[in-house]
């Protein structure tokens, strides 16, 4: 009996030890991780990366919101459509720029072991490969969506619109990157609240975008009724 207790205790320790170590291990790419591995860490670069990520996230939310406003008729009656379009394009371009700055800063943090190949090809990096890859993939998809504006005439409006709607997928990938790369957004704090509010805002405008408006429902009902009379 004592031998069985000892064996069971050893088996339980062997099972729980890696979990406990993972819980207490420093976050990969963090200052503590760099300290444990005796790698230099630039706090100034870290602040730039954090600030650029925050600005890019806010601008990305504003871009999506302004894009939906372009489709709302009552907003078009209040503000000129060209004004909304210009604001939408400016916000999108600025968001992509700050997203690029955020990515470039990691070239100067040795602990991340990121070079140009890892920065441009998703899921190629070694440190936090999946979260970082999601961020790179989302950013590149957002760049492709932005560049599709110049191909609108060649693609045709409907094909271009389907391509442009991939911006929602780009936002989802970048949100997953933010949520997974650091535990901060997964705990109750101002950053987590801001990330959640931003995601909720995009979800709300997406629902507004995909749900049919009352005017379209009335038009569809009228068309169906006319067809039935015939």
Secondary structure, DSSP 8 states (H G I E B T S, - for coil): -HHHHHHHHHHHHHHHHHHHHHHHS--TTSHHHHHHTT----HHHHHHHHHHHHHHHHHHHHHHHHHHHTT-HHHHHHS-HHHHHHHHHHHHHHHHHHHHHHHHHGGG-GGG---HHHHHSTT--STTHHHHHHHHHHHHHHHHHHHGGGGHHHH-HHHHHHHHTTHHHHHHHHHHHHHHH-GGGGSSSHHHHHHHHHHHHHHHHHHHHHS--HHHHHHHHHHHHHHHH-
